[in-house]
Amino acid sequence: MEFISLVAQSFSMLLEPVILVYVIAGFLIGTIFAAIPGLTATLALALLLPLTYSLDVTTALMACASIYMAGMCGGSITATTINIPGAPSSMMTALDGYPLQQQGKGALALGHAAVGSMVGGAVGALLLIAVAPFVAEASLLVKTTGKFSLLAFAVIVIIIAQRGNMIKAAMASCMGIMLSTVGLDAMEPVTRFTFELSELTAGIDLMPVIIGTFAISEILIQANGSGYTKQAVEAFNKVKIKRRDFLPPFAEIRKIGVICYLKSSFIGYFVGTLPGAGGSMGSFLAYAETVRTSKEPETFGKGNPKGIAASESANNAVCGGALVPMLTFGIPGDPITAIMLGVLVINGIQPGPQLMSGQAELIAPMLAALLFSAVILIPLTLFLLGPYFIKIVAIRKDILYGVIALLAVVGSYVATYSFFQMMMALAMGILAYYLRKNGFPLITLLLGFILGPNLEEFLRRALALSNGNPLTFITNLDSLFFIILTLVFVYFLAIKKPLKTPV
């Protein structure tokens, strides 16, 4: 209850003009990036990460939370208007949103997306606020062997979540772990893999890895041409939207039903707690469940607002779920929470059980901003700026990506004031580009890099305490629990026949 009251008190921080400006600006930036096909809120956060050095950690985390929520709902804009999801989590929204757009009801579809996003985001944030302290207390029972098994569970789950691409996902994860071993040894004062370069003694900084992986690689990918610009401009010229058109009739919201909104939100929240699952899996499962329980399954994919509500409720609820493992165990649930983890680490804050008890005053404002973004900023932003969001896709690509390239390179230098680390960001961008071109998922690379040091440290400590006996991971109940949990997830995600697309 103390944590809940602390979150309630944190809403007063939003009355401070400077903080409110950062939260609103973060939301708008996240929405714009998510609405542009090829760009994501992850890229926005990666580009803006160097700016967090000039902010206090509380303000930075509140801005990150608003970007996160905006990134989940912003992709529905182009998914509905031109059938090109601005974010992977909006793929299922396009199935019913674009047919409504073709029927001249694009604004109505965006209105339903906003309502679903608002409900899902609010439910996810409230569940996070209610559950996180208890998860943190339970995590105190996890010892050294259990911590290794938990981190191994996270790595394995994120690998098998990349269905049909698990081998490449495993290889990318191994690359990330290998990169994390560069520099000083985790337990002994010796250097590793530095190739006599003094700049590598401290290892590879997290900042150039994030900027290179998400920003620079995206620029290189888009330089080849994504083919959406002509289609986007043609669609923009046809679309005429008024603000009042964004308000869906109450009768349609009632027809969708409270159960649909809440069930989809719960699905999205619990999927979000799985490392690497992400909004796309949450929206897919919620959409599939909605189709399965519908009395008119044949109407989905043809402009059924219930499909939009299910998809958007789930992918925004993922925000709250993904922050649970990041805050309580230091395990990011998706790329954005991985960057938010970087914000904490850069500011000298180590996520874990003690974070929720000893430094709750830093986390509570972030959760307040997450809830504020869902309940207030999503509907308000769409109502005020909805007619203008479609113009984003008509921006010339050479100007757009030129600005992004400049921000990425300058940001990587400002973050470390190191020319070497700036070049490392470029090198990581080139590596990530070739990995993406060949189908390697970058989230596994980043997760391997972030979790690698702790994974190695807990493994070596556990073996040292047991005199090198690997059976210690089975004889300790906390470790055995996560091993069994890993086997369960391997069965359901990798061995059992996966779900088919519902339409």
C-alpha positions as CSV (number, residue, x, y, z in Angstrom):
1,M,0.0,0.0,0.0
2,E,2.9,2.3,0.7
3,F,4.1,2.0,-2.9
4,I,0.6,2.6,-4.3
5,S,0.3,5.7,-2.2
6,L,3.7,6.8,-3.4
7,V,2.5,6.4,-7.0
8,A,-0.6,8.4,-6.2
9,Q,1.5,11.2,-4.7
10,S,3.7,11.2,-7.8
11,F,0.9,12.5,-10.0
12,S,1.5,15.9,-8.4
13,M,4.9,16.0,-10.2
14,L,3.0,16.2,-13.4
15,L,1.8,19.6,-12.3
16,E,5.3,20.9,-12.6
17,P,5.6,22.7,-16.0
18,V,9.0,21.4,-16.9
19,I,8.2,17.7,-16.2
20,L,4.8,18.0,-17.9
21,V,6.5,19.4,-21.0
22,Y,9.0,16.5,-21.1
23,V,6.2,14.0,-20.7
24,I,4.0,15.5,-23.4
25,A,7.0,16.0,-25.7
26,G,8.1,12.4,-25.2
27,F,4.6,11.2,-26.0
28,L,4.4,13.3,-29.2
29,I,7.8,12.2,-30.4
30,G,6.9,8.5,-29.6
31,T,3.7,8.9,-31.5
32,I,5.4,10.5,-34.6
33,F,8.1,7.8,-34.7
34,A,5.6,5.0,-34.3
35,A,3.4,6.4,-37.0
36,I,6.1,6.5,-39.6
37,P,6.5,3.1,-41.2
38,G,10.1,2.0,-40.7
39,L,10.6,4.0,-37.6
40,T,9.7,2.9,-34.1
41,A,9.5,4.3,-30.6
42,T,12.5,2.2,-29.9
43,L,14.5,4.3,-32.4
44,A,13.1,7.5,-30.9
45,L,14.2,6.4,-27.4
46,A,17.6,5.4,-28.7
47,L,18.1,8.8,-30.3
48,L,16.9,10.7,-27.3
49,L,18.9,8.6,-24.8
50,P,21.9,10.9,-24.7
51,L,19.6,13.8,-23.7
52,T,18.9,11.9,-20.4
53,Y,22.3,12.9,-19.3
54,S,21.1,16.5,-18.8
55,L,18.0,15.4,-16.9
56,D,17.5,14.0,-13.5
57,V,16.7,10.3,-13.6
58,T,13.1,10.7,-12.4
59,T,12.3,13.1,-15.3
60,A,14.1,10.9,-17.8
61,L,12.2,7.8,-16.7
62,M,8.8,9.7,-16.9
63,A,9.6,10.8,-20.4
64,C,10.7,7.3,-21.4
65,A,7.4,5.9,-20.0
66,S,5.4,8.4,-22.2
67,I,7.4,7.5,-25.3
68,Y,6.8,3.8,-24.5
69,M,3.0,4.2,-24.3
70,A,2.9,6.4,-27.4
71,G,5.0,3.9,-29.4
72,M,2.4,1.2,-28.8
73,C,-0.6,3.2,-29.9
74,G,1.0,5.3,-32.6
75,G,1.5,2.4,-35.0
76,S,-2.2,2.2,-35.5
77,I,-2.3,5.5,-37.4
78,T,-0.7,4.2,-40.6
79,A,-1.9,0.6,-40.0
80,T,-5.4,2.0,-40.4
81,T,-4.9,4.8,-43.1
82,I,-2.5,3.1,-45.5
83,N,-2.4,-0.6,-44.3
84,I,1.3,-0.2,-43.3
85,P,1.7,-0.8,-39.6
86,G,4.0,1.9,-38.2
87,A,5.0,-0.6,-35.5
88,P,5.0,-4.4,-35.4
89,S,2.5,-4.4,-32.5
90,S,-0.1,-2.8,-34.9
91,M,-0.1,-5.6,-37.5
92,M,-3.3,-7.1,-36.2
93,T,-4.9,-3.6,-36.0
94,A,-4.4,-3.2,-39.8
95,L,-6.6,-6.3,-40.4
96,D,-9.8,-4.5,-39.5
97,G,-8.6,-0.9,-39.4
98,Y,-7.7,-0.6,-43.1
99,P,-11.0,-2.2,-44.3
100,L,-12.8,0.5,-42.3
101,Q,-10.6,3.1,-43.9
102,Q,-11.6,1.8,-47.3
103,Q,-15.3,2.1,-46.3
104,G,-14.7,5.8,-45.4
105,K,-14.6,5.1,-41.7
106,G,-10.9,5.6,-41.1
107,A,-11.4,8.2,-38.3
108,L,-13.8,5.9,-36.6
109,A,-11.2,3.1,-36.7
110,L,-8.6,5.4,-35.2
111,G,-11.1,6.3,-32.5
112,H,-11.7,2.7,-31.6
113,A,-7.9,2.2,-31.6
114,A,-7.5,5.1,-29.2
115,V,-10.2,3.7,-26.8
116,G,-8.6,0.3,-26.8
117,S,-5.1,1.8,-26.3
118,M,-6.5,3.8,-23.4
119,V,-8.1,0.9,-21.7
120,G,-5.2,-1.5,-22.3
121,G,-2.6,1.0,-21.2
122,A,-4.5,1.9,-18.0
123,V,-5.1,-1.8,-17.1
124,G,-1.5,-2.6,-17.7
125,A,-0.2,0.3,-15.6
126,L,-2.6,-0.4,-12.8
127,L,-1.6,-4.1,-12.7
128,L,2.1,-3.1,-12.7
129,I,1.5,-0.7,-9.8
130,A,-0.4,-3.4,-7.8
131,V,1.8,-6.4,-8.6
132,A,5.4,-5.1,-8.9
133,P,6.0,-4.7,-5.1
134,F,4.9,-8.3,-4.4
135,V,7.1,-9.6,-7.3
136,A,10.0,-7.7,-5.8
137,E,9.5,-9.3,-2.4
138,A,9.2,-12.7,-3.9
139,S,12.4,-12.2,-5.9
140,L,14.4,-11.8,-2.6
141,L,14.0,-15.5,-2.2
142,V,16.0,-16.2,-5.3
143,K,19.7,-17.0,-4.5
144,T,22.8,-17.1,-6.7
145,T,22.0,-20.3,-8.5
146,G,18.4,-19.2,-9.0
147,K,19.5,-15.9,-10.4
148,F,21.6,-17.7,-13.0
149,S,18.7,-20.0,-13.9
150,L,16.4,-17.0,-14.1
151,L,18.7,-15.1,-16.5
152,A,19.2,-18.3,-18.6
153,F,15.4,-18.7,-18.7
154,A,15.1,-15.1,-20.0
155,V,17.6,-15.7,-22.8
156,I,16.1,-19.0,-23.8
157,V,12.5,-17.7,-23.8
158,I,13.4,-14.7,-26.0
159,I,15.2,-17.1,-28.4
160,I,12.3,-19.5,-28.7
161,A,9.9,-16.6,-29.0
162,Q,11.4,-16.0,-32.4
163,R,9.5,-18.9,-34.0
164,G,10.9,-20.2,-37.2
165,N,14.1,-18.2,-36.6
166,M,15.4,-19.7,-33.4
167,I,18.8,-20.7,-34.7
168,K,19.6,-17.2,-35.8
169,A,18.2,-15.8,-32.6
170,A,20.5,-18.1,-30.6
171,M,23.5,-17.0,-32.7
172,A,22.6,-13.3,-32.2
173,S,22.2,-13.9,-28.4
174,C,25.6,-15.5,-28.3
175,M,27.1,-12.6,-30.2
176,G,25.7,-10.2,-27.6
177,I,27.1,-12.3,-24.7
178,M,30.5,-12.4,-26.4
179,L,30.5,-8.6,-26.9
180,S,29.7,-8.2,-23.2
181,T,32.9,-10.1,-22.2
182,V,35.2,-7.5,-23.7
183,G,37.1,-5.6,-21.1
184,L,37.9,-6.4,-17.5
185,D,37.0,-9.8,-16.2
186,A,33.9,-9.9,-14.1
187,M,35.6,-11.5,-11.0
188,E,39.4,-11.1,-11.6
189,P,41.5,-8.0,-12.4
190,V,42.5,-9.1,-15.9
191,T,41.5,-7.8,-19.3
192,R,39.9,-10.0,-22.0
193,F,39.6,-9.6,-25.8
194,T,40.9,-6.0,-25.8
195,F,43.5,-6.7,-28.5
196,E,45.9,-4.3,-26.7
197,L,43.5,-1.4,-27.2
198,S,43.3,0.7,-24.0
199,E,39.9,2.1,-25.1
200,L,38.5,-1.4,-24.7
201,T,39.7,-1.9,-21.2
202,A,36.4,-0.7,-19.7
203,G,34.5,-2.7,-22.3
204,I,32.0,-1.7,-24.9
205,D,29.7,1.0,-23.6
206,L,25.9,0.3,-23.7
207,M,25.1,3.6,-25.4
208,P,26.9,3.0,-28.7
209,V,25.5,-0.6,-28.8
210,I,21.9,0.8,-28.4
211,I,22.4,3.7,-30.9
212,G,24.2,1.5,-33.4
213,T,21.8,-1.4,-33.2
214,F,18.6,0.5,-33.5
215,A,19.3,3.9,-35.0
216,I,22.3,3.5,-37.4
217,S,21.2,0.0,-38.7
218,E,17.7,1.5,-39.3
219,I,19.2,4.2,-41.4
220,L,21.1,1.7,-43.5
221,I,18.0,-0.5,-43.9
222,Q,15.9,2.5,-45.0
223,A,18.6,3.7,-47.4
224,N,17.8,0.7,-49.6
225,G,14.2,2.0,-49.9
226,S,11.2,0.6,-48.1
227,G,8.8,1.4,-50.9
228,Y,6.1,3.0,-48.8
229,T,6.5,6.7,-49.7
230,K,4.6,6.7,-53.0
231,Q,1.8,4.7,-51.5
232,A,1.7,6.9,-48.4
233,V,1.4,10.1,-50.4
234,E,-1.4,8.7,-52.6
235,A,-3.3,7.6,-49.5
236,F,-2.8,10.9,-47.8
237,N,-4.3,12.9,-50.7
238,K,-7.4,10.8,-50.5
239,V,-8.0,11.0,-46.7
240,K,-10.1,13.9,-45.3
241,I,-10.6,13.7,-41.5
242,K,-12.4,16.0,-39.0
243,R,-11.9,15.9,-35.3
244,R,-15.4,14.9,-34.4
245,D,-15.1,11.8,-36.6
246,F,-12.6,10.4,-34.0
247,L,-15.2,9.9,-31.3
248,P,-16.7,6.4,-31.7
249,P,-20.4,6.1,-30.7
250,F,-21.1,4.7,-27.2
251,A,-23.3,2.1,-28.8
252,E,-20.4,0.6,-30.7
253,I,-18.2,0.6,-27.6
254,R,-20.9,-1.2,-25.6
255,K,-21.3,-3.7,-28.5
256,I,-17.5,-4.5,-28.2
257,G,-18.1,-5.1,-24.5
258,V,-16.1,-4.6,-21.3
259,I,-15.1,-8.3,-21.3
260,C,-13.3,-7.9,-24.7
261,Y,-11.4,-4.9,-23.5
262,L,-10.4,-6.4,-20.1
263,K,-9.6,-9.9,-21.4
264,S,-7.4,-8.5,-24.2
265,S,-5.7,-6.2,-21.7
266,F,-5.0,-9.1,-19.3
267,I,-3.6,-11.2,-22.2
268,G,-1.3,-8.4,-23.3
269,Y,-0.2,-7.7,-19.7
270,F,0.8,-11.3,-19.1
271,V,2.5,-11.7,-22.5
272,G,4.4,-8.6,-21.7
273,T,5.9,-10.2,-18.6
274,L,7.6,-12.8,-20.9
275,P,11.1,-11.5,-22.0
276,G,11.1,-10.9,-25.7
277,A,7.4,-11.6,-26.4
278,G,6.5,-8.0,-27.1
279,G,3.4,-6.2,-28.3
280,S,3.1,-8.1,-31.6
281,M,2.6,-11.5,-29.8
282,G,0.2,-9.9,-27.3
283,S,-2.0,-8.4,-29.9
284,F,-1.9,-11.6,-32.0
285,L,-3.0,-13.8,-29.1
286,A,-5.7,-11.3,-28.0
287,Y,-7.0,-11.0,-31.6
288,A,-7.0,-14.8,-32.0
289,E,-8.9,-15.2,-28.7
290,T,-11.5,-12.6,-29.7
291,V,-12.1,-14.3,-33.1
292,R,-12.4,-17.7,-31.3
293,T,-15.1,-16.5,-28.9
294,S,-17.0,-14.3,-31.4
295,K,-20.4,-15.3,-32.6
296,E,-19.5,-13.7,-36.0
297,P,-15.9,-14.8,-36.7
298,E,-16.4,-14.3,-40.4
299,T,-16.7,-10.5,-40.0
300,F,-13.1,-10.2,-38.7
301,G,-10.7,-8.9,-41.3
302,K,-13.5,-7.0,-43.0
303,G,-13.8,-4.0,-40.7
304,N,-14.9,-5.3,-37.3
305,P,-14.2,-2.7,-34.6
306,K,-13.9,-5.5,-32.0
307,G,-10.7,-6.7,-33.7
308,I,-9.2,-3.2,-33.4
309,A,-10.2,-3.0,-29.8
310,A,-8.7,-6.4,-29.0
311,S,-5.4,-5.7,-30.7
312,E,-4.9,-2.2,-29.3
313,S,-6.0,-3.1,-25.8
314,A,-3.4,-6.0,-25.7
315,N,-0.4,-4.2,-27.2
316,N,-0.7,-1.2,-24.8
317,A,-1.2,-3.5,-21.8
318,V,2.1,-5.0,-22.8
319,C,3.8,-1.8,-21.5
320,G,2.9,-2.5,-17.9
321,G,3.7,-6.2,-18.2
322,A,7.1,-5.7,-19.8
323,L,8.3,-3.4,-17.0
324,V,7.7,-6.1,-14.3
325,P,10.8,-8.2,-15.1
326,M,12.8,-5.1,-15.9
327,L,12.2,-3.4,-12.6
328,T,12.2,-6.5,-10.3
329,F,14.9,-8.7,-12.0
330,G,16.7,-6.4,-14.4
331,I,15.5,-8.4,-17.3
332,P,14.0,-6.3,-20.1
333,G,10.8,-7.6,-21.7
334,D,11.3,-5.9,-25.1
335,P,13.7,-3.5,-26.9
336,I,12.2,-0.3,-25.3
337,T,12.5,-1.7,-21.7
338,A,16.0,-2.7,-22.6
339,I,16.8,0.9,-23.4
340,M,15.0,2.0,-20.2
341,L,17.2,-0.4,-18.3
342,G,20.1,1.4,-19.9
343,V,18.8,4.7,-18.5
344,L,18.8,3.2,-15.0
345,V,22.2,1.7,-15.4
346,I,23.7,4.8,-16.9
347,N,22.5,6.7,-13.8
348,G,24.0,4.2,-11.5
349,I,20.7,2.5,-10.5
350,Q,20.7,-1.3,-10.5
351,P,17.3,-2.8,-11.1
352,G,16.3,-5.6,-8.7
353,P,14.3,-6.4,-5.6
354,Q,16.0,-3.6,-3.6
355,L,15.0,-1.0,-6.2
356,M,11.3,-1.3,-5.4
357,S,11.9,-1.0,-1.6
358,G,15.0,1.2,-1.3
359,Q,14.5,3.5,-4.3
360,A,10.7,3.4,-4.9
361,E,10.6,7.2,-5.1
362,L,12.5,7.0,-8.4
363,I,10.2,4.4,-9.9
364,A,6.8,5.6,-8.7
365,P,6.8,8.8,-10.9
366,M,7.5,6.7,-14.0
367,L,4.5,4.5,-13.3
368,A,2.4,7.6,-12.7
369,A,3.5,9.0,-16.1
370,L,2.7,5.6,-17.8
371,L,-0.9,5.8,-16.4
372,F,-1.2,9.5,-17.3
373,S,-0.1,8.8,-20.8
374,A,-2.6,6.1,-21.3
375,V,-5.7,7.8,-19.7
376,I,-5.1,11.4,-20.8
377,L,-2.6,11.7,-23.6
378,I,-3.8,9.0,-25.9
379,P,-7.3,10.3,-26.5
380,L,-6.4,13.9,-26.2
381,T,-3.5,13.7,-28.7
382,L,-5.6,11.8,-31.2
383,F,-8.5,14.2,-30.9
384,L,-6.3,17.3,-31.3
385,L,-3.7,16.2,-33.7
386,G,-5.3,13.2,-35.5
387,P,-6.0,14.9,-38.8
388,Y,-2.3,16.0,-39.0
389,F,-0.7,12.7,-38.2
390,I,-1.3,11.3,-41.7
391,K,1.0,14.0,-43.1
392,I,3.9,12.4,-41.4
393,V,4.2,9.7,-43.9
394,A,4.6,12.2,-46.8
395,I,7.9,13.6,-45.4
396,R,10.8,13.2,-47.8
397,K,12.9,10.3,-46.8
398,D,16.2,11.9,-47.6
399,I,15.5,14.8,-45.2
400,L,14.1,12.5,-42.5
401,Y,16.8,10.0,-42.4
402,G,19.6,12.6,-42.8
403,V,18.4,14.2,-39.6
404,I,18.2,10.8,-37.9
405,A,21.8,10.0,-39.0
406,L,23.1,13.3,-37.6
407,L,21.3,12.8,-34.3
408,A,22.6,9.2,-34.0
409,V,26.3,10.1,-34.6
410,V,26.3,13.2,-32.5
411,G,24.3,11.5,-29.7
412,S,26.8,8.6,-29.5
413,Y,29.6,11.1,-29.1
414,V,27.9,13.3,-26.6
415,A,26.9,10.3,-24.5
416,T,30.6,9.3,-23.9
417,Y,32.7,12.1,-25.2
418,S,34.8,9.4,-26.8
419,F,35.6,9.3,-30.5
420,F,36.4,5.6,-30.1
421,Q,32.9,4.9,-28.7
422,M,31.4,6.9,-31.6
423,M,33.2,4.7,-34.1
424,M,32.0,1.7,-32.1
425,A,28.4,2.9,-32.6
426,L,29.0,3.0,-36.3
427,A,30.6,-0.5,-36.2
428,M,27.6,-1.9,-34.2
429,G,25.3,-0.2,-36.7
430,I,27.0,-2.0,-39.7
431,L,27.0,-5.3,-37.8
432,A,23.3,-4.9,-36.9
433,Y,22.5,-4.0,-40.5
434,Y,24.0,-7.2,-41.9
435,L,22.4,-9.2,-39.1
436,R,18.9,-7.7,-40.0
437,K,19.4,-8.2,-43.7
438,N,20.1,-11.9,-43.0
439,G,17.1,-12.4,-40.6
440,F,18.9,-12.2,-37.2
441,P,16.6,-10.7,-34.5
442,L,18.4,-7.8,-32.9
443,I,16.5,-8.0,-29.6
444,T,18.3,-11.2,-28.8
445,L,21.7,-9.5,-29.5
446,L,20.9,-6.6,-27.2
447,L,19.5,-8.9,-24.4
448,G,22.6,-11.1,-24.6
449,F,24.8,-8.0,-24.3
450,I,22.8,-6.6,-21.3
451,L,22.4,-9.9,-19.4
452,G,25.8,-11.3,-20.4
453,P,27.8,-9.9,-17.5
454,N,25.4,-11.0,-14.8
455,L,24.8,-14.4,-16.5
456,E,28.6,-15.1,-16.3
457,E,29.0,-13.7,-12.8
458,F,26.2,-15.8,-11.3
459,L,27.3,-18.9,-13.1
460,R,30.9,-18.6,-11.8
461,R,29.8,-17.7,-8.3
462,A,27.4,-20.6,-8.1
463,L,30.0,-23.1,-9.3
464,A,32.6,-21.6,-6.9
465,L,30.2,-22.0,-4.0
466,S,29.6,-25.6,-4.9
467,N,33.2,-26.5,-5.7
468,G,32.5,-26.8,-9.4
469,N,29.5,-29.2,-9.0
470,P,26.9,-28.4,-11.7
471,L,24.2,-30.3,-9.8
472,T,23.9,-27.3,-7.6
473,F,21.5,-25.9,-10.2
474,I,19.1,-28.8,-9.6
475,T,19.5,-29.3,-5.9
476,N,18.5,-25.7,-5.1
477,L,14.7,-25.3,-5.3
478,D,14.8,-21.7,-6.7
479,S,17.0,-22.7,-9.5
480,L,15.1,-25.9,-10.1
481,F,11.8,-23.9,-10.4
482,F,13.2,-21.8,-13.2
483,I,14.7,-24.8,-15.0
484,I,11.2,-26.5,-14.9
485,L,9.7,-23.2,-16.1
486,T,12.1,-23.1,-18.9
487,L,11.2,-26.6,-20.0
488,V,7.5,-25.7,-19.9
489,F,8.1,-22.7,-22.1
490,V,10.2,-24.6,-24.5
491,Y,7.4,-27.2,-24.9
492,F,4.6,-24.6,-25.5
493,L,6.6,-22.2,-27.7
494,A,9.0,-24.5,-29.6
495,I,7.7,-28.1,-29.6
496,K,3.9,-27.7,-29.5
497,K,2.3,-26.7,-32.8
498,P,2.0,-22.9,-32.9
499,L,-1.2,-21.0,-33.5
500,K,-2.2,-20.1,-37.0
501,T,-3.2,-16.7,-38.1
502,P,-6.9,-16.3,-37.4
503,V,-7.8,-14.7,-40.7
